[in-house]
Amino acid sequence: MALDEKTLAQLKEQLLAEKKRLEEELGRIGTPTGGEGTYETKFESIGDDEDENATEVEGYADNLAVEETLEAELKDVSDALGKMEAGKYGICEKTGKEIPLERLMAYPAARTIIEA
């Protein structure tokens, strides 16, 4: 089951929209570090009081975890777009089998098939 051009174009559009969304989300909590898809979490200073400092650290830790998740998702999306350009999109990284269209439609950045 090779993907037809229309389906590929639709999946590419979804991936590009997801990439834009992820970059916007990352831009809200971090600053690009110059590397492709890498960000540094912003540390918001809200005051010098001990309670304010605890809030700052808690917010930073929360954002750091979110940043790492978003960066991983962005990498998956960028890798999928690269595979499209190379003509290797939709192939499971573990088995070499084609990823079912239903899986790609649900998650266009899928790297693997789901085996039952």
Secondary structure, 3 states (H helix, E strand, C coil): CCCCHHHHHHHHHHHHHHHHHHHHHHHHHEEECCCCCCEEECCCCCCCCHHHHHHHHHHHHHHHHHHHHHHHHHHHHHHHHHHHHHCCCCECCCCCCECCHHHHHHCCCCCCCCCC
